[in-house]
Amino acid sequence: MATDSARHWLLKAGLSISLMLVLLPVMAQRQLGQDDQPTLNQQEVAFLDSLLNVQQQYLLQLRAQNEPVTLQETVDLSNKRVAFATGSLGTSLLTKSAFFRNNILPWTEKGEVPVVNTIALSPAERTASGGYDVVILVWTKAFPKASRRKVLAQLAAQSSR
């Protein structure tokens, strides 16, 4: 049997761990979108990996219920040049800070999961885009070939400045 002091210590330890689990995501969010560099920092990579994993688990549940869904390809975001886009066809480029500030954090802070998709660019597309490896789409309904070409052209123009 635990003594009163042991129970008190366990209760304090449990509260500390619970508080850490609540505060760590909030503290990590302070490191999200603090600059507009195309390479993500470690916190941004971990956060997006976690977000994409939650979405993937949801899609797997839908597939298990015989819903016609397409699973996303897994994209390693570490040390990659990443562009961000939104809009119904994904043709509006965003800065990294605007992506997190306006399209991600307002939802995740409420415990909701924003709709995010990753598009890994082919070697030819990387060259055409001015060196980007991945495009992350947020709140986009479709990303047809014409939208993809438009985004690549916008990124190339942006890279040449």
N, C-alpha and C positions, 0 to 999 in steps of 0.2 A: 504494500500500500504506500502511496505517495504521501509524504508529510505535507502540512499546509504550506511550508516554505517551498517545497518542490512543486506543488500544484501552482503556487503563485508564480514561480519561475517559468513553468511550462506555459501558463496563461500569457505572461509577458512575452515569451519567445514566440508564441503563436500569433499574438497581436503584432509583434514586430515583423514577422514574416508576411502576414497579411498586408500590413501597411507597405512593406517593400514591394509586394506584388502589385499594389495599387499605384504607388509612386513611380516605380521604374518606367512604366510606359509613358507617364506624364513627363518625367525627366528626359527620356529618350526623344520625345516629340520636340523638345527644345532644340534638338540637333538636326531637325528635319527642315530642308529647304532654306537654310540660312545663307546660301549663296546660289549663284546661277551657273556654277561650273558644270560642264556636262558629265563629269565623273562623279559618281555618288560616294558619299562618305560611308563608313561602316554601319552607322546607325540607319542611314537611309536604305542601304542594301538589306539589312536585317529586317527592317520594318516592311519593306515592299515584299520580301520573300515570305514573311509571315502573312501579309495580306493576300498575296497570290495563293498561298497554301490554303487559307480559309476558303477562298473562292473555288479552288480545285476540289476540296472536300464536299462543298455544296453541289458541284457539278456531278461528282461521283454518286452522291445520294440521288440526284435526279435520274442518272443513268440506271441506277439500281431499281428505280420505279418505272423503267422502260420508257423514260422520256428521251426524245432525240436531242442529245446535246453533244457538242464537240469539246473535248478537253483541250486545254491550252498546252502548248509545248512549254517545257521548263527551260527558262533562260537564266544563265548565270549573269548577274548584274555587276559582279565585282570587277573593278578595273575596266569597265566598259564606258564608252561615250554614249550617253543616253539623251534622247530628245523626248519631249512631252507634247501631246496633242489632244485636243478635245473637239467637240462639235458633233453633230449627228453623223457626219461622214469623216470625222477625224482630221479635218484640214486646217484647224486653227491651232497654231503652235503656241505653247505656253513656256514661260520660264520655269525653271525648277522651283523657285520660291513660290510662284503663283500656283503651280500644280499642287504643292502641299498646302499652302495657305487657303486657297479657295476651293479646291476640289477633293482634298483628302481629309485634312484635319477636322473640318467642321462636322464630318460624318463620323469619323472614328472616335472623336471626343464624346459623341452621343451613343457610342457602342454599335454604330451601324457600319456596314461594309460597302464602300464605294465600288462601282464596277470599273475594273482596271484590266486591260489586256496588254500583253507584251508581244511585240513584233520584232523578231530577230532579222536583221538585214543580211542579205547575201553579200559576198565579196564585191560584186559589181555595184550593188546598192550602197555599200559602205563608201566606195569611191565616189559614186554620184552624189552622195549626201554631204561630202566634205569630211568624211571620217567617222561618222556616227555608226555605232554597232547595233543599237536597239532603239525602237520607238515605243514609248509607253502611251497607250490610249486610255483616256478616262471619260466615262459617260458618253461613249461612242456607240451608235447603233450598228454601223457597218463601216468597213474600210476597203472599198473596192480598189481595183488596180489604178483607176484614174486618181483617186485620193492619194494612194501610195506614191504615184509619180509626182503629184503636186507637192506633197510633203517633202520628198527628196529634193525637189527643185528649190523649195523654200529654205531647206537646211543648207544646200549648197550656196545659195545667195547669202545667207547669214554667215556661213563659214568664211566666205571670201572678203567680208568686211574687215 
